[in-house]
Amino acid sequence: MSREVWFEHTIGPLVIEPVSDIDRRIAIQRIHDTTNLARFAFQISPPLRPGEWARVGYVCEGGGFGLNHYWREAMPRYCRRYEINVRQRRVDLAGCTASEEHRDGSENSAAVSLVWDIDGQGAVMSLTRDRLGPNQFLALRWEPIREPA
């Protein structure tokens, strides 16, 4: 399964690490890197057999948001459950929205499955959607109100 991450700003190279899975080993294979973009694929061991499933995830550090505060994720194949978790350090939020874009280009709000909060380190946002298909997109947008010094 391949993915890509892109940021307006970076602090050094993007560091991408797999999230641990209980039953399988997950490795990240870097496909293409530029200053602010990384394309990569998950390698799952042992491989999935037909009908099997696995939880696959990654953490990316080193990227930053400038004027545009959003995360948009494409679904390359059918997905039973998809969760996006974003943390932006040293920021408070005026609001947060989420949308789901369908293959035909129509869009609907995904706010019912959006949770966000401010903790001592910044903003934490989580969006969970079920039963997504190929060529669907999820978008998470937030509006910062200040960045403390």
SULTAGI-V460803 format. One record per residue. N is the residue number from 1. RES is the residue in one small letter. SS is DSSP state (H for helix, E for strand, L for the rest). OMEGA is omega in degrees with one decimal (NA if undefined). D_FIRST is the distance of its C-alpha to the first C-alpha in Angstrom with 1 decimal. Layout:
# SULTAGI-V460803
{{N RES SS OMEGA D_FIRST} {N RES SS OMEGA D_FIRST}}
This chain:
# SULTAGI-V460803
{{1 m L -178.5 0.0} {2 s E -179.7 3.8} {3 r E 170.3 6.8} {4 e E 175.3 10.5} {5 v E -179.8 13.7} {6 w E 177.9 17.2} {7 f L 174.9 20.6} {8 e L -176.7 24.1} {9 h E 174.7 25.4} {10 t E 174.4 24.3} {11 i E -174.3 26.3} {12 g E -179.1 25.4} {13 p E 175.2 21.9} {14 l E 179.5 18.9} {15 v E -178.2 18.2} {16 i E -179.3 14.7} {17 e E 176.8 14.8} {18 p E 172.3 12.7} {19 v L -177.2 14.5} {20 s L 174.7 16.1} {21 d L -176.0 15.4} {22 i L -171.2 18.5} {23 d L -172.6 17.5} {24 r L 174.0 14.7} {25 r E -180.0 14.2} {26 i E 175.8 11.2} {27 a E 177.4 11.3} {28 i E 174.9 10.2} {29 q E 179.2 10.3} {30 r E -179.6 12.0} {31 i E -177.6 11.8} {32 h E 179.1 14.5} {33 d E 166.6 17.0} {34 t L -178.5 20.0} {35 t L -174.5 22.4} {36 n L -179.3 20.7} {37 l E 174.6 17.1} {38 a E 171.9 14.2} {39 r E -176.0 10.9} {40 f E 177.5 8.6} {41 a E 174.1 5.4} {42 f E 170.0 5.5} {43 q E -174.8 7.7} {44 i E 179.9 9.1} {45 s E -4.7 12.8} {46 p L -177.8 14.3} {47 p L 177.3 11.7} {48 l L 173.1 11.6} {49 r L 178.8 14.3} {50 p L -180.0 15.0} {51 g L 178.3 16.0} {52 e L 177.6 14.6} {53 w L 176.9 12.7} {54 a L 172.7 11.7} {55 r L -178.1 12.0} {56 v L 179.4 9.4} {57 g L 179.6 10.8} {58 y E 174.2 12.1} {59 v E 179.3 15.5} {60 c E 177.3 16.4} {61 e E 178.2 20.1} {62 g E 179.2 22.3} {63 g E 179.6 21.7} {64 g E 179.0 24.5} {65 f L 178.7 25.5} {66 g L 179.8 28.6} {67 l L -175.4 30.0} {68 n L -178.5 26.9} {69 h L 178.3 25.7} {70 y E 173.1 22.6} {71 w E -179.5 18.9} {72 r E -175.2 17.0} {73 e E 178.1 13.4} {74 a E 175.2 11.9} {75 m E -179.1 10.2} {76 p L -178.3 8.1} {77 r L 179.5 8.9} {78 y L -176.8 11.5} {79 c E -179.3 11.5} {80 r E 179.9 14.6} {81 r E 180.0 15.0} {82 y E -178.8 13.7} {83 e E 175.3 15.6} {84 i E 174.9 16.2} {85 n E -179.4 18.8} {86 v E 172.7 20.5} {87 r E 171.6 23.5} {88 q E -176.3 25.9} {89 r E 173.6 28.7} {90 r L 178.0 32.3} {91 v L 169.7 32.2} {92 d E -176.5 33.8} {93 l E 169.9 32.6} {94 a E 180.0 34.8} {95 g E -178.1 32.1} {96 c E 178.7 28.5} {97 t E 177.6 27.0} {98 a E 178.2 23.8} {99 s E 177.3 23.0} {100 e E 179.4 20.7} {101 e E -177.1 20.5} {102 h L -177.8 20.4} {103 r L -178.6 19.5} {104 d L 178.9 23.3} {105 g L 178.1 23.5} {106 s L -175.0 25.4} {107 e E 174.3 24.8} {108 n E 179.5 26.0} {109 s E 175.2 26.5} {110 a L -175.0 24.2} {111 a H -178.9 26.9} {112 v H 179.7 27.5} {113 s H 179.5 24.3} {114 l E 175.1 24.8} {115 v E 176.1 26.5} {116 w E -177.2 27.7} {117 d E 174.5 30.3} {118 i E 173.7 32.1} {119 d E -176.7 32.5} {120 g L -176.2 34.5} {121 q L -179.1 31.8} {122 g E -177.3 30.6} {123 a E 177.2 28.6} {124 v E -178.5 25.9} {125 m E -179.6 24.0} {126 s E 179.0 21.7} {127 l E 179.2 20.3} {128 t E 177.4 19.1} {129 r E 179.6 18.4} {130 d E 172.7 18.1} {131 r E 176.9 17.1} {132 l E -178.4 15.2} {133 g L 178.5 14.2} {134 p L 178.6 12.5} {135 n L 168.2 14.2} {136 q E -179.2 15.5} {137 f E 170.1 15.9} {138 l E 177.9 17.2} {139 a E 177.1 19.7} {140 l E -178.4 21.5} {141 r E 178.5 24.8} {142 w E -177.9 27.5} {143 e E 178.4 30.9} {144 p E 177.3 32.2} {145 i E 175.4 36.0} {146 r E 172.0 36.7} {147 e L -179.5 35.4} {148 p L -179.9 38.0} {149 a L NA 39.3}}
